[in-house]
Amino acid sequence: MSKDYEEFIENNTVKASSESNEEIQVTIDISMYPNKENFIPPIKGFIKTINTYNNLKITTFPTSTVVQGEYHHAMNSVKETILICQQEFDNAVYVMKVIPNYKALD
């Protein structure tokens, strides 16, 4: 990574206030597109894996899964699920919408 890019990231990153006790909520709408003919098992694997995380509201729709919860926990859960599915099922494309401070499932 170039020094200019590192400085840009450092100067433009929002710092979370350590004094704030308020948790930022997030809604993540994610679709998985496995790069294989038999695409249903990987999608079912993703849904099964993401549902193992506690303290999240998760609803699966025909075209996507919506994950809602505390920002860092929800983002890490999705990140870990993608990693697990990548290792287990190989190639897939993930399309996500991340909507901070919005509760779609309430």
ABEGO torsion letter per residue (X at the ends): XBAAAAAAAAAABBBBBAABABBBBBBBBBBBBBBBABAAAAAAAAAAAAAABBGBBBBBBAABBBBBEBAAAAAAAAAAAAAAAAAAAEBBBBBBBBBBGBBAAX
